[in-house]
């Protein structure tokens, strides 16, 4: 353990209340937890809430137990007193605390992670308040809270101070990267770092400039609205995901008043940020494919797509993949063309070459037509990565004898693996494909997938359409499965005609690719069946095997050596893939990298996806790390790994695109974190956390439900105005509602919250009042699925005062839509129309509108006035049939025979819209069977339905002879 980690543990244990530790991104928590938990009392139980997945493997040393709702309540109660480390969700713990299954006296400490995601009304703050209020005075439960996202801790007004008050902690511990202890530990023996700046291609530079130009134009339009803080609207902040949250946070309270243009600008900024990110992350074909999807999905609504810069984005993205030229070699586009060269796949035999030549030459059969000229621009980093790996392998082979002679035992556990860190799993798989097959083959594979996708889309669009009688447009493309070209005048080719011809040229190329692929597969099958490779041959065999461990993302690549050895690197469930080459690499690579014989050997390579959020440095112990996509968090992990293992050799390469948004984003992330810590340091110097005389943090006070002063004055004759003993207000809450923050606010208002599993409703305020709570998103979803109708129907059936509570978010607008969007007619897609029809169908239903959680709690207090307290046992039995099939408290059972009603609703022709009219028109089922068809048609509103019902009732019953 490093010295700064020991100091963190010492600081946390100094205060009996615990503390909040904010660490720099990438500094590990696992060593702190593994050393802090054993220091707690061994006879008490430490509780860990919502542990991140990245911490679970390291915590296995403590043998923790995970508690879920599948575990019976009596077993959970026994585990709370077992003294073992428990991992559970806040929803389970709050329910067990309210039902007294978890005694606070048996808890040694509470650990909370990702504190930056919490708020004043979160379930974690509810748990902290219950533990502080219910724990004995001689047993103070410390709360240790952690966060590794400092910039999220400074969003909003005094967020850190508010969170500390809610969690009942009084000390804030800040550990930035520039802390003296952290810097001294990490810079004592730093890894060797090589910074490689890769120049971008001209097309990539043009696309990046066009995207930044479009982003700047969108930001200028947002500034003109005068509804967003101008200081936050910068291109540098627009590179991060948090920028969307900043803009939406400012616009949410007035979201219903702003126009469609402003809303679309916010969405366009998100799209442009992705375009900037994907430009340096993916290959040219994948980027063009993503642009094609954007043209279809956002072509009508989007504003940036109609700007001048967007034309450059699409045009340059195409030029990285292909060029459309005339057969005489002249360019169609007037812009400066990118240097191109023809790509051909080197086959293994003469038949393969003949097929490829036939496919490539078929586009030039007729002069004067349109020709699709392939470019297939490789990512500049691919070539640099390949050269870097070859250089690493040369250095390794040169120094291997010297290392064997001089290496002492302290280097025995190091490996020769080269770890390549990429952003996501897709990038890992593509780089792996590039190394195994070569960049040309990798790009050829993506290009063929792109063209085959064009054919699939074209066939889908033609399904169900009649063939037009008009003559087909002139150009180059597919006509009845054949390849047809038509001469087009060089002077009169308009942009629309060129676009049409370009599409036909793509379809023609796709057709040839499809045919050549089919013929190639037929040729490959013949030698595979006739002959088998002999053992001991010089050439190796390459194959790719996907192996699923604990996670479906894991993959393993094996390359069989001629001696029969199998180098197999399993990822152990991590989102990574391995490429292992050791002996006879030159011969093995000849069969994989395009058939070239001059390919240099490569070292053993391990790919790692940064999105997997797994710590793999200690597992693989790499000698060289290549950071293909720079990430600040992973850089800190490398520093920690080298500081913990100072005697291990480690060399790190950083690959940046020169003058790119990638490098700018990496540097901006470091500056943003430093500014966040500086802001937290200033807040800490001005922070005031109230404590009592015993040093216990006070936190937010719970409000008491005192009656109004007028009510007290009316009873001054009784005992001189002494306050009467009041019964505590109770609210029965469904267990599923603890996903929201309303139970916390109700408890903060002084109500007693009773968690049970309810069959009907979400909140029971009294024996008569049942409330179904819906957030805005849940309301839309419930209408779409029809679940809301069934929920209201059951509430109307069992309670006399059913209430539908529609709750808005406090930081958003208190309106579904603006007044201009509300139409005069009833629309099946309009939310207001749906609510109107719902109230008309259930006249006893009451709608309650709430602006926020606190407003909902005040509404509940007013609804409970002069009402009896609900009965927990009765609320649990509502809607649940007994062993005899009888349902208690069924309101319909007082006036109707519910069994007869259910039988009536299942008869042919009877629907939800006419069964009530039948009940009003006859007294029982026997009388229904005697009604004539005319009367049934009058009651049911349909002659066909009446005839269907009458035929069923008059049908003869078959008898057994």
Buried (B, 14 or more C-beta within 10 A) or exposed (E): EBEBBBBBBEBBBEBEBBBBBBBBBBBBBBBBBBBBBEEBEEEBBBBBBBBEEBBEBBBEEBEBBEBEEEBEEEEBBEBBBEBEBBBBBBBBBBBBBBEEBBBBEBBBBBBBBBBBEBBBBBBBBBBBBBBBEBBEEEEBBBBBBBBBBBBBBBBEEEBBBBBBBBBBBBBBBBBBBEBEBBEEBBEEEBBEBEEBEBEBBBBBBBBBBBBBBBBBBBBEBBEEBEBBEEEBBEBBBBBBEBBBEBBBBBBBBBBBEBEEEBEBBBBBBBBBBBBBBBBBBBBBBBBBBBBBEBEEEBEEEBBBBEBEBBEBBBBBBBBBBBBBBBBEEEEBBEEEBBEBEEBBBEBEEEBBBEBBEEBBEBBEEBEEBBBBBBBBBBBBBBEBBBEBBBEBBEEBEEEEEEBEEEEEEEEEEBEBBBBBBBBBBBBBBBBBBBBBBBBBBBBBBBBBBBBBEBBEEBEEEEEEEEEEEEEEEBBBBBEEEEBBBBBBEEEEBEEEBBEBBBBBBBBBBBBBBBBBBEBBEEBEEEEEEEEEEEEEEEEBBBEBEEEEBEBEBBBBBBBBBBEEEEBBBEBBBBBBBBBBBBEBBBBBBBBBBBBEEEBBBBBBBBBBBBBBEBBBBEEBBBBBBBBBBBBBBBBBBBBBBBBBBEEBBBBBBBBBBEEBBBBBBBBBBBEBBBEBBBBBEEBBEEBEBEEEEEEBBEBBEEEEEEEEEEEBEEEEEEEEEEEEEEEEBBBBBBBEBBEBBBBBBBBBBBBBBBBBEBBBBBBBBBBEBBBBBBBBEBBBEBBEEEEBBEBBBBBBBBBEBBBBBBBBBBEBBBEBEEEEEEEEEEEEEBBBBBBEEBBEBBEEBBEBEBBBBBBBBEBBBEBBEEBEBBBEEEBBBBBEEEEEEEBEBBBEBEEEBBEEBEEBEEBEBBEEEBBEEBBEBBEEBEEBEEBEBEBBBBBBEBEEBBBBBBEEBEEEEEEEE
